[in-house]
Amino acid sequence: MTSLDLKSIDPADLIPLPEVPDSYGPRDEEERRVHTLVKEALDSGPGKNYASVADFLAELRAGIPGLNP
């Protein structure tokens, strides 16, 4: 019986690849809604620069309903 030299085998070759669906994209109405919003934001134009992370977080928090009482 032939023995394997395990030091010469790449561990990545031992792990099976996950199955990949034929198509990507939203699977239901909620995912379609989120996908549309994200795509719209990405296609909306140049980004905005903030003076600090605190300024960014303040605007982000103000735009999330129910986050700030």
Buried (B, 14 or more C-beta within 10 A) or exposed (E): EEEEEEEEEEEEEEEEEEEEEEEEEEEEEEEEEEEEEEEEEEEEEEEEEEEEEEEEEEEEEEEEEEEEE
